[in-house]
Protein backbone atom coordinates (compact mmCIF):
# COMPACT_ATOMS: atom_id res chain seq x y z
CA UNK A 1 0.00 0.00 0.00
CA UNK A 2 1.20 3.46 -0.82
CA UNK A 3 1.43 6.30 1.63
CA UNK A 4 -1.39 8.13 -0.21
CA UNK A 5 -3.72 5.16 0.32
CA UNK A 6 -2.89 5.08 4.03
CA UNK A 7 -3.56 8.83 4.32
CA UNK A 8 -6.97 8.44 2.68
CA UNK A 9 -7.84 5.46 4.88
CA UNK A 10 -6.95 7.48 8.01
CA UNK A 11 -8.92 10.46 6.67
CA UNK A 12 -11.92 8.21 6.05
CA UNK A 13 -11.69 6.75 9.55
CA UNK A 14 -11.44 10.22 11.09
CA UNK A 15 -14.49 11.46 9.18
CA UNK A 16 -16.45 8.36 10.24
CA UNK A 17 -15.58 8.96 13.90
CA UNK A 18 -16.69 12.60 13.69
CA UNK A 19 -19.89 11.57 11.93
CA UNK A 20 -20.73 9.03 14.64
CA UNK A 21 -19.87 11.44 17.45
CA UNK A 22 -22.11 14.09 15.89
CA UNK A 23 -24.98 11.60 15.74
CA UNK A 24 -24.38 10.68 19.38
CA UNK A 25 -24.58 14.36 20.34
CA UNK A 26 -27.87 14.75 18.43
CA UNK A 27 -29.68 11.81 20.04
CA UNK A 28 -31.02 13.62 23.10
CA UNK A 29 -31.45 17.04 21.55
CA UNK A 30 -33.71 16.38 18.57
CA UNK A 31 -36.95 14.56 17.95
CA UNK A 32 -36.94 11.17 16.24
CA UNK A 33 -38.02 12.67 12.92
CA UNK A 34 -35.29 15.33 13.05
CA UNK A 35 -32.76 12.61 13.81
CA UNK A 36 -33.92 10.66 10.73
CA UNK A 37 -33.64 13.79 8.58
CA UNK A 38 -30.05 14.21 9.76
CA UNK A 39 -29.39 10.57 8.88
CA UNK A 40 -30.69 11.12 5.35
CA UNK A 41 -28.48 14.19 5.03
CA UNK A 42 -25.49 12.07 6.00
CA UNK A 43 -26.43 9.56 3.29
CA UNK A 44 -26.66 12.37 0.74
CA UNK A 45 -23.21 13.60 1.73
CA UNK A 46 -21.73 10.10 1.42
CA UNK A 47 -23.21 9.60 -2.06
CA UNK A 48 -22.14 13.04 -3.26
CA UNK A 49 -18.61 12.77 -1.88
CA UNK A 50 -18.27 9.26 -3.32
CA UNK A 51 -19.23 10.64 -6.73
CA UNK A 52 -16.92 13.67 -6.45
CA UNK A 53 -13.86 12.00 -4.92
CA UNK A 54 -13.96 8.43 -6.19
CA UNK A 55 -15.83 8.65 -9.51
CA UNK A 56 -18.47 6.25 -8.29
CA UNK A 57 -21.41 5.83 -10.61
CA UNK A 58 -24.33 8.12 -9.89
CA UNK A 59 -27.41 6.46 -11.33
CA UNK A 60 -30.77 8.02 -12.06
CA UNK A 61 -32.15 6.10 -9.09
CA UNK A 62 -29.52 7.66 -6.77
CA UNK A 63 -30.19 11.15 -8.11
CA UNK A 64 -33.95 10.82 -7.74
CA UNK A 65 -33.48 9.48 -4.20
CA UNK A 66 -31.33 12.48 -3.30
CA UNK A 67 -33.83 14.91 -4.82
CA UNK A 68 -36.68 13.25 -2.95
CA UNK A 69 -34.74 13.38 0.32
CA UNK A 70 -33.94 17.08 -0.12
CA UNK A 71 -37.57 17.88 -0.97
CA UNK A 72 -38.67 15.94 2.11
CA UNK A 73 -36.21 17.89 4.30
CA UNK A 74 -37.45 21.20 2.92
CA UNK A 75 -41.11 20.25 3.49
CA UNK A 76 -40.34 19.01 7.00
CA UNK A 77 -38.49 22.23 7.87
CA UNK A 78 -41.34 24.30 6.47
CA UNK A 79 -43.90 22.32 8.51
CA UNK A 80 -41.88 22.72 11.73
CA UNK A 81 -41.57 26.47 11.21
CA UNK A 82 -45.27 26.72 10.40
CA UNK A 83 -46.06 24.89 13.65
CA UNK A 84 -43.90 27.31 15.65
CA UNK A 85 -45.59 30.46 14.29
CA UNK A 86 -48.95 30.18 16.13
CA UNK A 87 -47.08 29.50 19.38
CA UNK A 88 -45.00 32.65 18.92
CA UNK A 89 -48.12 34.73 18.31
CA UNK A 90 -49.81 33.59 21.54
CA UNK A 91 -46.87 34.34 23.84
CA UNK A 92 -46.71 38.16 23.49
CA UNK A 93 -50.35 38.48 24.57
CA UNK A 94 -49.32 38.06 28.18
CA UNK A 95 -50.20 40.88 30.56
CA UNK A 96 -47.40 43.44 30.56
CA UNK A 97 -49.09 46.46 32.16
CA UNK A 98 -51.38 47.03 35.10
CA UNK A 99 -54.95 48.18 34.74
CA UNK A 100 -56.17 51.38 36.39
CA UNK A 101 -58.01 49.31 39.02
CA UNK A 102 -54.83 47.43 39.94
CA UNK A 103 -52.84 50.68 40.19
CA UNK A 104 -55.54 52.21 42.45
CA UNK A 105 -55.48 49.15 44.72
CA UNK A 106 -51.71 49.28 44.96
CA UNK A 107 -51.75 52.99 45.84
CA UNK A 108 -54.40 52.43 48.51
CA UNK A 109 -52.38 49.59 49.98
CA UNK A 110 -49.25 51.74 50.21
CA UNK A 111 -51.09 54.73 51.64
CA UNK A 112 -52.95 52.70 54.27
CA UNK A 113 -50.10 50.55 55.51
CA UNK A 114 -47.84 52.01 58.19
CA UNK A 115 -44.18 52.26 57.28
CA UNK A 116 -41.90 50.13 59.39
CA UNK A 117 -38.26 50.49 60.15
CA UNK A 118 -36.99 47.11 59.05
CA UNK A 119 -33.90 47.20 61.27
CA UNK A 120 -35.79 48.07 64.45
CA UNK A 121 -39.11 46.46 63.58
CA UNK A 122 -40.99 49.58 64.65
CA UNK A 123 -43.57 51.68 62.84
CA UNK A 124 -42.40 55.10 61.66
CA UNK A 125 -44.60 58.09 62.20
C-alpha positions, 0 to 999 in steps of 0.5 A, spaced: 500 500 500 502 506 498 502 512 503 497 516 499 492 510 500 494 510 508 492 517 508 486 516 505 484 510 509 486 514 516 482 520 513 476 516 512 476 513 519 477 520 522 471 522 518 467 516 520 468 517 527 466 525 527 460 523 523 458 518 529 460 522 534 455 528 531 450 523 531 451 521 538 450 528 540 444 529 536 440 523 540 437 527 546 437 534 543 432 532 537 426 529 535 426 522 532 423 525 525 429 530 526 434 525 527 432 521 521 432 527 517 439 528 519 441 521 517 438 522 510 443 528 510 449 524 511 447 519 506 446 524 501 453 527 503 456 520 502 453 519 495 455 526 493 462 525 496 463 518 493 461 521 486 466 527 487 472 523 490 472 516 487 468 517 480 463 512 483 457 511 478 451 516 480 445 512 477 438 516 475 435 512 481 440 515 486 439 522 483 432 521 484 433 518 491 437 524 493 432 529 490 426 526 494 430 526 500 432 534 499 424 535 498 422 531 504 427 535 508 425 542 505 417 540 506 419 538 514 423 544 515 417 548 512 412 544 517 416 545 523 416 552 522 409 553 520 407 549 527 412 554 531 408 560 528 402 560 532 405 559 538 409 565 537 403 569 536 400 567 543 406 568 547 406 576 546 399 576 549 401 576 556 399 581 561 405 586 561 401 592 564 397 594 570 390 596 569 387 602 572 383 598 578 390 594 579 394 601 580 388 604 584 389 598 589 396 598 589 396 605 591 391 604 597 395 599 599 401 603 600 397 609 603 394 605 608 399 601 611 404 604 616 411 604 614 416 600 618 423 600 620 426 594 618 432 594 622 428 596 628 421 592 627 418 599 629 412 603 625 415 610 623 410 616 624 
